[in-house]
Amino acid sequence: MTTGNTIPPMDAAALASEILRRDRARMRNLAILTIALWIIAGLLIPSVFLPLAAKVVKDFDALNQAAASGQALTANDVVSATGPLLKYMIKVTLFSFFMAIAAAILASITSIALALTIRRSTLRQVSANLAEISEQLRQLKNSPS
């Protein structure tokens, strides 16, 4: 082999340090993503249903005011006022349900990925520490007493 094709010697400590740095960055990013997804999953339903509830209350208040003003409401008036509202409620409910399920599934996946990344990083740290201890024992064994 020529000297131009030789592989430079690796510094095991520097390599281990770089790997641990990348693991910490990956864990930090996964933790932020996981927390954000769980917050989205938890707040998605109230953020959709509270405005929907306000719309329902407003529409029924309008019906109550019409009835209180002495205007006679027929069944057709009530159906024509509440029919579009019920269709809208069904659409909003389905949308929020599927979005909440999707957010919860993504949050679960990132939680599992975070747990596996932490486990892998811990095993790498233990392996690096055991290699360092092994090297120290080897040096003690080979040193003259």
C-alpha positions in Angstrom: 0.0 0.0 0.0 1.2 3.5 -0.7 1.1 6.2 1.9 -1.6 8.1 -0.1 -4.1 5.1 0.3 -3.6 4.5 4.0 -6.4 5.1 6.4 -5.5 7.7 9.1 -5.6 6.3 12.6 -8.9 7.0 14.4 -9.0 8.7 17.7 -11.6 6.5 19.5 -12.3 9.1 22.1 -13.0 11.8 19.5 -15.2 9.4 17.5 -17.2 8.4 20.6 -17.6 12.1 21.5 -18.9 12.9 18.0 -21.3 10.0 18.1 -22.6 11.0 21.5 -23.0 14.7 20.4 -25.1 13.5 17.4 -27.2 11.3 19.7 -27.9 14.2 22.1 -28.9 16.4 19.1 -31.2 13.7 17.8 -32.7 13.1 21.2 -33.3 16.8 21.7 -35.0 17.1 18.3 -37.1 14.0 18.9 -38.1 15.3 22.3 -39.2 18.7 20.9 -41.2 17.0 18.1 -42.8 14.5 20.5 -43.9 17.2 22.9 -45.2 19.4 20.1 -47.2 16.5 18.7 -48.7 15.5 22.0 -49.7 19.2 22.6 -51.3 19.3 19.2 -53.1 16.1 19.8 -54.4 17.3 23.2 -55.4 20.8 22.1 -56.8 20.0 18.6 -60.2 18.8 19.8 -60.9 21.8 22.1 -59.6 24.3 19.5 -62.1 22.9 17.0 -65.1 22.3 19.2 -65.1 25.5 21.2 -65.7 27.7 18.1 -68.3 25.1 16.9 -70.1 25.3 20.2 -70.1 29.1 20.0 -71.7 28.8 16.5 -74.4 26.4 17.8 -75.2 28.6 20.7 -75.4 31.7 18.4 -77.8 29.9 16.0 -80.0 28.6 18.8 -80.1 32.0 20.4 -81.3 33.4 17.1 -84.1 30.9 17.1 -85.0 31.7 20.7 -85.1 35.4 20.0 -87.3 34.8 17.0 -89.7 32.7 19.2 -89.5 35.3 22.0 -90.4 38.1 19.7 -93.8 36.5 19.1 -93.0 35.0 15.7 -94.5 31.6 15.4 -91.9 29.0 14.5 -93.0 26.0 12.5 -91.2 22.7 12.4 -90.0 23.6 8.9 -88.4 26.8 10.3 -86.6 24.8 12.9 -85.4 22.1 10.5 -84.3 24.7 7.9 -82.3 26.5 10.6 -80.8 23.5 12.2 -80.3 21.2 9.2 -77.2 23.0 7.8 -75.9 23.4 11.3 -76.1 19.6 11.9 -74.3 18.9 8.6 -71.6 21.4 9.5 -71.2 19.8 12.9 -70.8 16.4 11.4 -68.1 17.6 9.0 -66.2 19.4 11.8 -66.5 16.4 14.1 -65.1 14.0 11.5 -62.3 16.4 10.6 -61.3 16.9 14.2 -61.5 13.2 15.0 -59.3 12.2 12.1 -56.8 15.0 12.8 -56.6 14.1 16.5 -56.1 10.4 15.7 -53.3 11.3 13.2 -51.6 13.6 15.6 -51.8 11.0 18.4 -50.4 8.3 16.1 -47.5 10.5 15.1 -46.9 11.5 18.7 -46.8 7.8 19.6 -44.4 7.0 16.8 -42.0 9.8 17.9 -42.3 8.7 21.5 -41.2 5.2 20.6 -38.4 6.6 18.4 -37.2 8.8 21.3 -37.2 5.8 23.7 -35.2 3.7 21.2 -32.8 6.5 20.5 -32.2 7.0 24.2 -31.6 3.3 24.7 -29.2 3.2 21.8 -27.3 6.2 23.1 -27.1 4.7 26.6 -25.7 1.4 25.1 -23.1 3.4 23.1 -22.0 5.3 26.2 -21.7 2.1 28.2 -19.7 0.4 25.4 -17.4 3.4 25.1 -16.8 3.4 28.9 -16.2 -0.4 28.9 -13.7 0.0 26.1 -11.9 2.8 28.0 -11.8 0.6 31.2 -10.6 -2.4 29.1 -7.8 -0.2 27.6 -6.8 1.0 31.1 -6.7 -2.6 32.4 -4.6 -3.6 29.4 -2.1 -0.8 30.1 -2.0 -1.7 33.8 -1.3 -5.4 32.9 1.5 -4.5 30.5 3.2 -1.9 32.7 6.2 -3.0 34.7 5.4 -3.3 38.4 
